[in-house]
Amino acid sequence: MSSAMANNDLNRSFDPSDGEDQVLDVFKRGRENGDPWGRANPRYIIDETGISKSNVEYHIRRLRDAGWIRKVARGLYEFVEDPREEETDDDSTTTPTT
């Protein structure tokens, strides 16, 4: 999915909860030091955050509905964009490295 396509469905006014921010942080890990980043499955998010399965599923659903992450395969999700970061760094938020 191109960045332009992702931006069409992006809810820029979405205000993530603390739990949703924790989930987003899992997707963003590694990008600062060049490690693979941007994709995760619910089990990995549960293991990394300690958030319950039902809450992880809820946070993923809300982030998907907002267009900040997308489903790429069964049980696998990919970071799309965090519009709160646009003011600081446009390039690092549009395309995850896989």
OpenMM code with the backbone's topology and positions (N, CA, C; nanometers):
from openmm import Vec3, app, unit

residues = "MET SER SER ALA MET ALA ASN ASN ASP LEU ASN ARG SER PHE ASP PRO SER ASP GLY GLU ASP GLN VAL LEU ASP VAL PHE LYS ARG GLY ARG GLU ASN GLY ASP PRO TRP GLY ARG ALA ASN PRO ARG TYR ILE ILE ASP GLU THR GLY ILE SER LYS SER ASN VAL GLU TYR HIS ILE ARG ARG LEU ARG ASP ALA GLY TRP ILE ARG LYS VAL ALA ARG GLY LEU TYR GLU PHE VAL GLU ASP PRO ARG GLU GLU GLU THR ASP ASP ASP SER THR THR THR PRO THR THR".split()
positions = [
    Vec3(0.0850, -0.1171, 0.0000),
    Vec3(0.0000, 0.0000, 0.0000),
    Vec3(0.0895, 0.1232, 0.0000),
    Vec3(0.0608, 0.2140, -0.0892),
    Vec3(0.1417, 0.3354, -0.0936),
    Vec3(0.1023, 0.4296, 0.0182),
    Vec3(0.1935, 0.5198, 0.0491),
    Vec3(0.1664, 0.6173, 0.1540),
    Vec3(0.0453, 0.7023, 0.1200),
    Vec3(0.0303, 0.7382, -0.0076),
    Vec3(-0.0831, 0.8208, -0.0486),
    Vec3(-0.2141, 0.7474, -0.0253),
    Vec3(-0.2177, 0.6167, -0.0557),
    Vec3(-0.3392, 0.5403, -0.0316),
    Vec3(-0.3680, 0.5315, 0.1170),
    Vec3(-0.2669, 0.5084, 0.1956),
    Vec3(-0.2856, 0.4975, 0.3400),
    Vec3(-0.3389, 0.6276, 0.3970),
    Vec3(-0.2907, 0.7395, 0.3477),
    Vec3(-0.3333, 0.8684, 0.3997),
    Vec3(-0.4800, 0.8966, 0.3736),
    Vec3(-0.5383, 0.8372, 0.2672),
    Vec3(-0.6793, 0.8595, 0.2381),
    Vec3(-0.7687, 0.8066, 0.3492),
    Vec3(-0.7287, 0.6988, 0.4127),
    Vec3(-0.8093, 0.6363, 0.5168),
    Vec3(-0.7612, 0.6698, 0.6568),
    Vec3(-0.6646, 0.7570, 0.6689),
    Vec3(-0.6042, 0.7893, 0.7975),
    Vec3(-0.6914, 0.8864, 0.8761),
    Vec3(-0.7263, 0.8483, 0.9978),
    Vec3(-0.8026, 0.9362, 1.0860),
    Vec3(-0.7034, 1.0182, 1.1678),
    Vec3(-0.6779, 1.1386, 1.1231),
    Vec3(-0.5799, 1.2250, 1.1884),
    Vec3(-0.6292, 1.2779, 1.3233),
    Vec3(-0.7580, 1.2722, 1.3469),
    Vec3(-0.8106, 1.3227, 1.4739),
    Vec3(-0.8207, 1.2135, 1.5806),
    Vec3(-0.7869, 1.0902, 1.5451),
    Vec3(-0.7895, 0.9798, 1.6412),
    Vec3(-0.6915, 1.0087, 1.7541),
    Vec3(-0.7369, 0.9902, 1.8765),
    Vec3(-0.6536, 1.0144, 1.9948),
    Vec3(-0.6340, 0.8814, 2.0677),
    Vec3(-0.5211, 0.8141, 2.0448),
    Vec3(-0.5017, 0.6821, 2.1046),
    Vec3(-0.4930, 0.6860, 2.2568),
    Vec3(-0.5464, 0.5808, 2.3172),
    Vec3(-0.5363, 0.5639, 2.4622),
    Vec3(-0.3934, 0.5242, 2.4977),
    Vec3(-0.3647, 0.5165, 2.6264),
    Vec3(-0.2323, 0.4721, 2.6710),
    Vec3(-0.2021, 0.3312, 2.6197),
    Vec3(-0.3014, 0.2433, 2.6238),
    Vec3(-0.2821, 0.1070, 2.5745),
    Vec3(-0.2550, 0.1040, 2.4254),
    Vec3(-0.3259, 0.1860, 2.3502),
    Vec3(-0.3031, 0.1927, 2.2058),
    Vec3(-0.1650, 0.2494, 2.1752),
    Vec3(-0.1203, 0.3442, 2.2558),
    Vec3(0.0162, 0.3958, 2.2398),
    Vec3(0.1196, 0.2868, 2.2670),
    Vec3(0.0947, 0.2013, 2.3661),
    Vec3(0.1871, 0.0904, 2.3933),
    Vec3(0.1936, -0.0041, 2.2741),
    Vec3(0.0791, -0.0320, 2.2142),
    Vec3(0.0753, -0.1190, 2.0965),
    Vec3(0.1505, -0.0533, 1.9810),
    Vec3(0.1278, 0.0747, 1.9575),
    Vec3(0.2000, 0.1467, 1.8520),
    Vec3(0.3505, 0.1419, 1.8747),
    Vec3(0.3920, 0.1541, 1.9998),
    Vec3(0.5353, 0.1500, 2.0315),
    Vec3(0.5985, 0.0175, 1.9891),
    Vec3(0.5243, -0.0919, 2.0022),
    Vec3(0.5763, -0.2219, 1.9591),
    Vec3(0.6010, -0.2199, 1.8084),
    Vec3(0.5093, -0.1619, 1.7321),
    Vec3(0.5260, -0.1540, 1.5867),
    Vec3(0.6456, -0.0675, 1.5478),
    Vec3(0.6752, 0.0338, 1.6270),
    Vec3(0.7808, 0.1301, 1.5934),
    Vec3(0.9201, 0.0870, 1.6392),
    Vec3(0.9295, -0.0136, 1.7244),
    Vec3(1.0603, -0.0553, 1.7764),
    Vec3(1.1530, -0.0982, 1.6641),
    Vec3(1.2768, -0.0520, 1.6711),
    Vec3(1.3782, -0.0911, 1.5749),
    Vec3(1.4028, 0.0090, 1.4648),
    Vec3(1.3104, 0.0990, 1.4402),
    Vec3(1.3282, 0.1890, 1.3257),
    Vec3(1.4386, 0.2909, 1.3468),
    Vec3(1.4669, 0.3262, 1.4707),
    Vec3(1.5707, 0.4256, 1.4977),
    Vec3(1.7113, 0.3728, 1.4720),
    Vec3(1.7304, 0.2403, 1.4858),
    Vec3(1.8648, 0.1840, 1.4677),
    Vec3(1.8751, 0.0929, 1.3462),
    Vec3(1.7780, 0.1000, 1.2574),
    Vec3(1.7849, 0.0260, 1.1322),
    Vec3(1.7437, -0.1192, 1.1394),
    Vec3(1.6932, -0.1650, 1.2527),
    Vec3(1.6445, -0.3019, 1.2637),
    Vec3(1.5109, -0.3142, 1.1906),
    Vec3(1.4738, -0.4368, 1.1502),
    Vec3(1.3412, -0.4549, 1.0904),
    Vec3(1.2337, -0.4087, 1.1890),
    Vec3(1.1332, -0.3421, 1.1388),
    Vec3(1.0282, -0.2891, 1.2250),
    Vec3(0.9004, -0.2758, 1.1440),
    Vec3(0.7903, -0.2476, 1.2141),
    Vec3(0.6664, -0.2138, 1.1460),
    Vec3(0.5625, -0.3221, 1.1395),
    Vec3(0.5984, -0.4465, 1.1694),
    Vec3(0.5006, -0.5554, 1.1661),
    Vec3(0.5014, -0.6302, 1.2991),
    Vec3(0.3820, -0.6768, 1.3371),
    Vec3(0.3700, -0.7528, 1.4615),
    Vec3(0.2413, -0.8335, 1.4587),
    Vec3(0.2396, -0.9390, 1.5378),
    Vec3(0.1166, -1.0153, 1.5560),
    Vec3(0.0705, -0.9977, 1.7005),
    Vec3(-0.0565, -1.0296, 1.7278),
    Vec3(-0.1084, -1.0076, 1.8633),
    Vec3(-0.0286, -1.0777, 1.9729),
    Vec3(0.0171, -1.2009, 1.9479),
    Vec3(0.0925, -1.2740, 2.0511),
    Vec3(0.2196, -1.1985, 2.0885),
    Vec3(0.2899, -1.1471, 1.9891),
    Vec3(0.4124, -1.0711, 2.0145),
    Vec3(0.3808, -0.9451, 2.0950),
    Vec3(0.2735, -0.8770, 2.0599),
    Vec3(0.2346, -0.7547, 2.1319),
    Vec3(0.2008, -0.7870, 2.2770),
    Vec3(0.1292, -0.8962, 2.2983),
    Vec3(0.0959, -0.9395, 2.4346),
    Vec3(0.2242, -0.9654, 2.5133),
    Vec3(0.3174, -1.0386, 2.4527),
    Vec3(0.4435, -1.0718, 2.5204),
    Vec3(0.5263, -0.9476, 2.5509),
    Vec3(0.5272, -0.8517, 2.4606),
    Vec3(0.6088, -0.7317, 2.4773),
    Vec3(0.5490, -0.6300, 2.5741),
    Vec3(0.4166, -0.6265, 2.5834),
    Vec3(0.3514, -0.5223, 2.6643),
    Vec3(0.2907, -0.5725, 2.7939),
    Vec3(0.2565, -0.7006, 2.8000),
    Vec3(0.1863, -0.7522, 2.9165),
    Vec3(0.0378, -0.7190, 2.9164),
    Vec3(-0.0107, -0.6602, 2.8085),
    Vec3(-0.1531, -0.6285, 2.7953),
    Vec3(-0.2276, -0.7586, 2.7661),
    Vec3(-0.3471, -0.7738, 2.8216),
    Vec3(-0.4252, -0.8952, 2.8014),
    Vec3(-0.4630, -0.9126, 2.6543),
    Vec3(-0.4900, -1.0373, 2.6162),
    Vec3(-0.5256, -1.0688, 2.4778),
    Vec3(-0.6468, -0.9884, 2.4319),
    Vec3(-0.7509, -0.9842, 2.5144),
    Vec3(-0.8720, -0.9123, 2.4735),
    Vec3(-0.8450, -0.7632, 2.4545),
    Vec3(-0.7619, -0.7056, 2.5404),
    Vec3(-0.7305, -0.5631, 2.5253),
    Vec3(-0.6407, -0.5373, 2.4046),
    Vec3(-0.5456, -0.6270, 2.3778),
    Vec3(-0.4622, -0.6116, 2.2578),
    Vec3(-0.5506, -0.6169, 2.1332),
    Vec3(-0.6422, -0.7127, 2.1286),
    Vec3(-0.7328, -0.7222, 2.0138),
    Vec3(-0.8164, -0.5952, 1.9990),
    Vec3(-0.8630, -0.5404, 2.1096),
    Vec3(-0.9403, -0.4161, 2.1069),
    Vec3(-0.8547, -0.2998, 2.0551),
    Vec3(-0.7326, -0.2867, 2.1060),
    Vec3(-0.6442, -0.1776, 2.0631),
    Vec3(-0.6095, -0.1908, 1.9147),
    Vec3(-0.5826, -0.3120, 1.8697),
    Vec3(-0.5538, -0.3344, 1.7277),
    Vec3(-0.6743, -0.2937, 1.6428),
    Vec3(-0.7926, -0.3348, 1.6844),
    Vec3(-0.9142, -0.2997, 1.6093),
    Vec3(-0.9312, -0.1489, 1.5993),
    Vec3(-0.9104, -0.0776, 1.7092),
    Vec3(-0.9246, 0.0688, 1.7071),
    Vec3(-0.8174, 0.1343, 1.6206),
    Vec3(-0.6939, 0.0854, 1.6281),
    Vec3(-0.5865, 0.1402, 1.5450),
    Vec3(-0.6107, 0.1108, 1.3969),
    Vec3(-0.6645, -0.0066, 1.3665),
    Vec3(-0.7011, -0.0391, 1.2272),
    Vec3(-0.8123, 0.0518, 1.1791),
    Vec3(-0.9151, 0.0688, 1.2599),
    Vec3(-1.0270, 0.1555, 1.2214),
    Vec3(-0.9808, 0.2984, 1.1958),
    Vec3(-0.8784, 0.3418, 1.2686),
    Vec3(-0.8244, 0.4770, 1.2517),
    Vec3(-0.7286, 0.4856, 1.1330),
    Vec3(-0.6893, 0.3709, 1.0778),
    Vec3(-0.5985, 0.3699, 0.9637),
    Vec3(-0.4519, 0.3812, 1.0006),
    Vec3(-0.4196, 0.3699, 1.1278),
    Vec3(-0.2802, 0.3840, 1.1724),
    Vec3(-0.2017, 0.2548, 1.1545),
    Vec3(-0.2708, 0.1400, 1.1543),
    Vec3(-0.2110, 0.0114, 1.1207),
    Vec3(-0.3055, -0.0577, 1.0236),
    Vec3(-0.2550, -0.1604, 0.9547),
    Vec3(-0.3399, -0.2359, 0.8630),
    Vec3(-0.3080, -0.3841, 0.8752),
    Vec3(-0.4052, -0.4650, 0.8391),
    Vec3(-0.3869, -0.6099, 0.8401),
    Vec3(-0.3235, -0.6507, 0.7078),
    Vec3(-0.2112, -0.7223, 0.7139),
    Vec3(-0.1438, -0.7656, 0.5914),
    Vec3(-0.1631, -0.9147, 0.5646),
    Vec3(-0.1959, -0.9897, 0.6674),
    Vec3(-0.2233, -1.1329, 0.6559),
    Vec3(-0.2980, -1.1741, 0.7824),
    Vec3(-0.3474, -1.2955, 0.7833),
    Vec3(-0.4180, -1.3419, 0.9027),
    Vec3(-0.3246, -1.3350, 1.0229),
    Vec3(-0.3632, -1.2534, 1.1215),
    Vec3(-0.2855, -1.2424, 1.2442),
    Vec3(-0.1601, -1.1582, 1.2337),
    Vec3(-0.1424, -1.0853, 1.1239),
    Vec3(-0.0237, -1.0019, 1.1071),
    Vec3(-0.0657, -0.8606, 1.0689),
    Vec3(-0.0112, -0.7643, 1.1404),
    Vec3(-0.0474, -0.6240, 1.1211),
    Vec3(0.0767, -0.5417, 1.0926),
    Vec3(0.0559, -0.4296, 1.0219),
    Vec3(0.1666, -0.3450, 0.9799),
    Vec3(0.1368, -0.1992, 1.0138),
    Vec3(0.2376, -0.1317, 1.0646),
    Vec3(0.2293, 0.0110, 1.0939),
    Vec3(0.2105, 0.0868, 0.9632),
    Vec3(0.1188, 0.1832, 0.9623),
    Vec3(0.0964, 0.2680, 0.8453),
    Vec3(0.1531, 0.4060, 0.8712),
    Vec3(0.0995, 0.4717, 0.9734),
    Vec3(0.1444, 0.6083, 1.0022),
    Vec3(0.0910, 0.6528, 1.1374),
    Vec3(0.1692, 0.7350, 1.2039),
    Vec3(0.1258, 0.8031, 1.3256),
    Vec3(0.1276, 0.9518, 1.2927),
    Vec3(0.0115, 1.0111, 1.2624),
    Vec3(0.0090, 1.1508, 1.2178),
    Vec3(0.0621, 1.2494, 1.3207),
    Vec3(0.0740, 1.2084, 1.4446),
    Vec3(0.1295, 1.2977, 1.5464),
    Vec3(0.2774, 1.3236, 1.5220),
    Vec3(0.3419, 1.2379, 1.4434),
    Vec3(0.4848, 1.2509, 1.4171),
    Vec3(0.5154, 1.3352, 1.2940),
    Vec3(0.4161, 1.3729, 1.2169),
    Vec3(0.4384, 1.4461, 1.0925),
    Vec3(0.5156, 1.5750, 1.1117),
    Vec3(0.4915, 1.6432, 1.2196),
    Vec3(0.5576, 1.7706, 1.2435),
    Vec3(0.7066, 1.7531, 1.2687),
    Vec3(0.7468, 1.6358, 1.3190),
    Vec3(0.8870, 1.6165, 1.3544),
    Vec3(0.9662, 1.5409, 1.2499),
    Vec3(0.9028, 1.4414, 1.1812),
    Vec3(0.9801, 1.3606, 1.0879),
    Vec3(0.8881, 1.2896, 0.9901),
    Vec3(0.8638, 1.3480, 0.8751),
    Vec3(0.7732, 1.2902, 0.7765),
    Vec3(0.8242, 1.1596, 0.7182),
    Vec3(0.9528, 1.1492, 0.6889),
    Vec3(1.0055, 1.0349, 0.6161),
    Vec3(1.0024, 0.9044, 0.6944),
    Vec3(1.0256, 0.9064, 0.8228),
    Vec3(1.0374, 0.7815, 0.8985),
    Vec3(0.9037, 0.7186, 0.9316),
    Vec3(0.7921, 0.7858, 0.9084),
    Vec3(0.6638, 0.7316, 0.9505),
    Vec3(0.5818, 0.6730, 0.8378),
    Vec3(0.6234, 0.6855, 0.7124),
    Vec3(0.5360, 0.6453, 0.6040),
    Vec3(0.5543, 0.5012, 0.5583),
    Vec3(0.6745, 0.4477, 0.5572),
    Vec3(0.6964, 0.3146, 0.5043),
    Vec3(0.7874, 0.2337, 0.5955),
    Vec3(0.7328, 0.1318, 0.6620),
    Vec3(0.8175, 0.0493, 0.7470),
    Vec3(0.9126, -0.0351, 0.6642),
    Vec3(1.0270, -0.0660, 0.7200),
    Vec3(1.1244, -0.1533, 0.6570),
    Vec3(1.0911, -0.2961, 0.6946),
    Vec3(1.0845, -0.3845, 0.5945),
    Vec3(1.0512, -0.5240, 0.6243),
    Vec3(1.1616, -0.6163, 0.5856),
] * unit.nanometer
topology = app.Topology()
chain = topology.addChain("A")
for resn in residues:
    res = topology.addResidue(resn, chain)
    for name in ("N", "CA", "C"):
        topology.addAtom(name, app.Element.getBySymbol(name[0]), res)
